[in-house]
Amino acid sequence: MLTVLAFIFLFLLITLSHELGHLVMAKRAGIRVYEFALGFGPKLFGITKAKTEYSLRAIPLGGFVRIAGMGVDKEDATCPAAEQYQNKSPWKKFSALVAGPIMNLILAVLIFTAVFSLHGAVTGISNEVARVLPGSEAARIGIQPGDRILAINNQKIENMEAAIELIHQSSGKPLILALERDKKSLAVTAVPRYDEKAKKGLIGFAPKALYQRLNPLRALVAAFTQTFALVALILYFLGKLLMGGLPWAEIAGPVGIAQISGQYAAQGLVTFAQFVAFFSINVAVLNLLPLPALDGGRLCFVLLEALRKKAVPIDTENRIHHVGLMLLLCLAAVITVNDLVRLFSAR
């Protein structure tokens, strides 16, 4: 139940911010918006205000805005030409399209700001064990959450980052760990296992992070830094994926995202909030990719219009977006099947 609720909340919040960006900037550009909907499928209810219907749909995943002049609505026949998307300047089209991804980035910044000011920003890691991975070497030798690692091979730990690096470099080598548990000392021998994905030795525990609360201004600066660092990281991994440096099987679809959402929600509000921010950044970056059916694909047509001083006919553009949407849906179906295979093979 927690997984389902976390998944629904994740999608509704990120959809709300994304589509709200499109709605607000489209209206500011003088473009009529027929409908702002949360969810898909049958309409549960809706209210109309300023010529826009605000509706809630039965399937609480995703959402959409119906914008006049994109060539897909019967209402276009009665909507004034001056209020239609296709008749607006490239700049007004650009602002309406890019606002969705920008709102996702703003959402991430706001979440990180709240986390850094109310809970704190990570300043390092402590020698206390936060969690132990099931089936790992740490679980096998009996390391428990709350244990403190005092020394490795009789070398007192002064810097936990250096201790973690020693573990990473000691794949297959026995390490004697001096622990403190409930004010009692004990020693265990661990042999780091080489992890093919991480390319380093791992024992299988996560150290507890150290946090420091920031004042609102510093929290905002740190939030911007974190957000754009994650944008760069996502672009880096996308590049590796396209160049064959990462297997496509590692991509998570709806089922995988639902699992991950539940896992982060189970770890507490702060952890889940940071995952929501990270996912919102992913949505922003992916939507700006120059692919048909995505905001980035439509932005390519706007750029083309600005360069050639003439818009591509909206029907032609929509046919290209339709093909792109079919391909994206096929990719989503393949990823979902992979999610299900991975889920059931893990049981």
C-alpha positions in Angstrom: 0.0 0.0 0.0 2.9 2.4 0.8 4.4 1.7 -2.6 1.1 2.5 -4.4 0.5 5.7 -2.4 4.1 6.9 -2.9 3.9 6.2 -6.6 0.6 8.0 -7.0 1.8 11.0 -5.0 5.0 11.1 -6.9 3.3 11.3 -10.3 0.6 13.7 -9.3 2.9 16.2 -7.7 5.4 16.1 -10.6 2.6 16.2 -13.2 0.9 19.1 -11.3 4.0 21.2 -11.4 4.8 20.4 -15.0 1.4 21.0 -16.5 0.9 24.1 -14.3 3.9 25.6 -16.0 2.4 25.0 -19.4 -1.0 26.3 -18.3 0.3 29.6 -16.7 2.7 30.5 -19.5 0.2 29.5 -22.3 -2.3 31.9 -20.7 0.3 34.6 -20.3 1.1 34.2 -24.0 -2.6 34.7 -24.9 -3.1 31.0 -25.8 -6.4 29.5 -24.8 -6.2 26.3 -22.7 -9.3 24.1 -23.1 -8.5 21.8 -20.2 -6.1 21.2 -17.3 -6.4 17.6 -16.2 -4.8 15.5 -13.4 -4.9 11.8 -14.3 -6.2 10.0 -17.4 -9.3 8.0 -18.4 -12.9 8.9 -17.5 -13.5 12.3 -16.1 -14.6 12.2 -12.4 -15.5 15.9 -12.2 -14.5 19.3 -13.6 -15.1 23.0 -13.1 -14.7 25.7 -15.7 -13.0 29.0 -15.0 -11.8 31.6 -17.5 -12.6 29.3 -20.5 -10.5 26.5 -19.0 -11.9 23.3 -17.5 -10.0 22.0 -14.5 -10.7 18.2 -14.2 -9.8 15.2 -12.2 -9.6 11.9 -14.1 -10.1 8.3 -12.8 -6.5 7.0 -13.3 -4.3 9.1 -11.0 -1.1 8.8 -13.0 0.1 11.8 -15.1 -2.1 14.5 -16.6 -2.2 16.9 -19.5 -3.2 20.3 -20.8 -5.2 20.8 -24.0 -4.0 23.9 -25.7 -5.8 25.6 -28.6 -4.3 25.5 -32.0 -2.2 22.3 -31.7 -4.4 20.7 -34.3 -5.9 18.0 -32.2 -9.1 19.5 -30.8 -12.6 20.0 -32.4 -12.9 23.2 -30.3 -10.3 24.9 -32.6 -13.0 25.5 -35.2 -14.8 27.9 -32.9 -11.7 29.3 -31.0 -10.5 32.7 -32.3 -7.3 32.4 -34.4 -5.6 35.0 -32.2 -5.9 32.6 -29.2 -4.4 29.6 -30.9 -0.9 28.2 -30.4 -0.1 27.8 -34.1 -0.7 31.5 -34.7 1.6 32.8 -32.0 5.1 34.0 -32.3 8.0 31.6 -31.9 8.9 33.3 -28.5 5.4 32.8 -27.1 5.3 29.2 -28.3 8.8 28.7 -26.7 7.7 30.1 -23.4 4.6 28.0 -23.2 6.5 24.8 -24.0 9.6 25.3 -21.9 7.6 26.3 -18.8 6.7 22.7 -18.0 10.3 21.4 -17.6 11.3 24.6 -15.9 8.6 24.1 -13.3 9.9 20.6 -12.6 13.4 22.1 -11.9 11.8 24.8 -9.7 10.0 22.0 -7.8 13.3 20.3 -7.2 14.9 23.5 -6.0 12.0 24.1 -3.5 12.2 20.6 -2.1 15.9 20.7 -1.7 15.7 24.2 -0.1 13.1 22.9 2.4 15.2 19.8 3.2 18.5 21.7 3.6 16.9 24.3 5.9 14.7 22.1 8.0 16.7 18.8 8.1 20.1 19.8 6.9 22.5 19.3 4.0 24.9 16.3 3.9 28.4 17.4 5.1 30.0 14.0 5.3 29.5 10.5 6.6 29.9 9.1 10.2 31.3 5.8 11.3 27.8 4.6 12.3 26.1 2.0 10.2 22.7 3.3 8.9 21.6 0.1 7.1 22.8 -3.3 6.0 21.9 -4.8 2.6 20.2 -8.2 2.9 22.4 -11.1 1.6 25.5 -9.0 1.8 28.8 -9.7 3.4 27.9 -7.3 6.2 24.7 -9.2 6.9 26.6 -12.6 6.8 29.0 -11.5 9.5 26.3 -9.9 11.7 26.9 -6.1 11.3 23.8 -4.3 12.5 22.4 -0.8 12.0 23.7 1.4 14.9 27.1 -0.3 15.0 30.0 2.0 15.0 33.1 1.1 13.1 36.1 2.1 15.2 39.1 0.6 13.3 40.0 -1.5 10.3 43.0 -3.9 10.6 43.9 -2.2 13.9 44.0 1.3 12.3 41.8 3.7 14.1 39.3 5.4 11.8 40.0 9.1 11.7 38.2 9.7 8.3 35.3 7.5 7.3 35.6 8.5 3.6 39.2 7.1 3.7 37.9 3.9 5.4 35.3 3.4 2.8 38.0 3.8 0.1 40.1 1.2 1.8 37.1 -1.2 1.7 36.6 -0.5 -2.0 40.2 -1.3 -2.8 40.3 -4.5 -0.7 38.1 -6.8 -2.8 38.7 -10.5 -1.7 41.0 -9.5 1.1 40.1 -10.2 4.8 39.6 -7.0 6.9 39.3 -7.0 10.6 36.6 -4.5 11.7 36.6 -3.3 15.3 32.9 -2.4 16.2 31.1 -0.8 19.1 27.6 -2.0 19.8 25.6 -0.9 22.8 28.8 0.4 24.4 30.5 -3.0 24.0 33.4 -3.8 21.7 33.6 -6.7 19.2 35.6 -7.6 16.2 34.4 -9.3 13.0 36.3 -10.3 9.8 34.8 -9.1 6.5 35.9 -10.0 3.0 34.7 -7.3 0.5 33.0 -8.8 -2.5 33.8 -7.4 -5.9 30.7 -5.7 -7.4 30.6 -5.8 -11.2 28.4 -2.7 -11.5 30.3 -0.6 -9.0 33.7 -2.0 -10.1 34.9 -2.1 -6.5 34.8 -4.1 -3.3 31.7 -3.8 -1.1 30.9 -5.2 2.3 27.2 -4.2 2.0 26.5 -1.5 4.6 25.6 2.2 4.3 27.2 4.7 6.8 25.0 7.3 8.4 25.2 10.7 6.9 26.1 13.8 8.8 23.8 16.8 8.3 24.1 20.5 9.0 21.1 22.9 8.8 21.5 25.9 6.6 19.9 29.3 6.8 17.3 29.9 4.1 19.6 31.8 1.7 22.4 29.2 2.0 19.8 26.4 1.6 18.5 28.1 -1.6 22.0 28.4 -3.0 22.8 24.8 -2.1 19.5 23.7 -3.7 20.4 25.3 -7.0 23.8 23.8 -6.9 22.4 20.3 -6.1 19.7 20.6 -8.8 22.1 21.6 -11.6 24.7 19.1 -10.5 22.0 16.4 -10.9 21.1 17.8 -14.3 24.7 17.3 -15.4 24.8 13.8 -13.9 21.6 12.8 -15.7 23.0 14.1 -19.0 26.2 12.2 -18.4 24.4 8.9 -17.9 22.2 9.6 -20.9 25.3 10.0 -23.0 26.8 6.8 -21.7 23.5 5.0 -22.3 23.4 6.2 -26.0 27.0 5.4 -26.5 26.5 1.9 -25.2 28.4 2.5 -21.9 25.3 1.5 -19.9 22.9 -1.4 -20.5 19.4 -0.4 -21.5 18.2 -3.1 -19.1 19.1 -0.9 -16.2 16.4 1.7 -17.1 13.4 1.6 -14.8 9.9 1.9 -16.1 6.6 2.5 -14.3 6.8 -0.8 -12.3 10.5 -0.1 -11.4 9.7 3.5 -10.4 6.8 2.3 -8.2 9.2 -0.1 -6.4 11.8 2.6 -5.9 9.2 5.1 -4.7 8.0 2.6 -2.0 11.6 1.9 -0.9 12.4 5.6 -0.5 9.0 6.3 1.2 9.8 3.5 3.7 13.0 5.2 4.7 11.3 8.4 5.8 9.9 11.7 4.6 13.3 13.4 4.0 14.6 10.5 1.9 11.4 10.3 -0.1 11.3 14.1 -0.6 14.8 14.0 -2.1 13.8 11.2 -4.4 10.8 13.3 -5.6 13.2 16.2 -6.3 15.6 13.9 -8.2 12.7 12.3 -10.2 11.3 15.8 -11.0 14.8 16.7 -12.4 14.7 13.5 -14.5 11.3 14.5 -15.9 12.6 18.0 -16.8 15.7 16.7 -18.6 13.9 13.9 -20.5 11.1 16.3 -21.6 13.7 18.6 -23.1 15.3 15.9 -25.3 14.8 16.8 -29.0 12.5 13.9 -29.6 9.1 14.0 -31.3 6.1 14.0 -28.8 8.2 15.5 -26.1 8.4 19.2 -25.2 12.0 19.2 -26.6 10.6 17.9 -30.0 8.1 20.7 -30.2 10.8 23.2 -29.3 12.8 22.0 -32.3 9.9 23.0 -34.5 9.8 26.4 -32.8 13.5 26.9 -33.4 13.0 25.8 -37.1 10.2 28.3 -37.4 12.4 31.1 -36.0 15.2 30.3 -38.4 13.2 29.9 -41.6 10.6 32.6 -40.7 7.8 30.2 -41.4 6.1 27.6 -39.3 5.9 24.0 -40.3 2.2 23.2 -40.9 0.7 22.0 -37.6 -0.8 18.9 -39.2 2.7 17.9 -40.5 4.2 18.5 -37.1 1.5 16.5 -35.4 2.0 13.5 -37.7 5.7 13.5 -36.7 4.8 13.8 -33.0 2.3 10.9 -33.5 5.0 8.6 -34.9 7.4 9.7 -32.0 4.7 9.0 -29.5 4.1 5.5 -30.9 7.8 4.7 -30.7 8.0 6.1 -27.1 5.0 3.9 -26.1 6.7 0.9 -27.6 9.9 1.7 -25.7 7.8 2.1 -22.5 6.2 -1.3 -23.0 9.6 -3.0 -23.5 10.9 -1.3 -20.3 7.8 -2.3 -18.4 8.2 -5.9 -19.4 11.8 -5.7 -18.3 10.7 -4.3 -15.0 8.3 -7.2 -14.5 10.9 -9.8 -15.5 13.4 -8.2 -13.0 10.7 -8.1 -10.3 9.7 -11.8 -10.6 13.2 -13.1 -11.1 14.2 -11.4 -7.8 11.6 -13.4 -5.9 
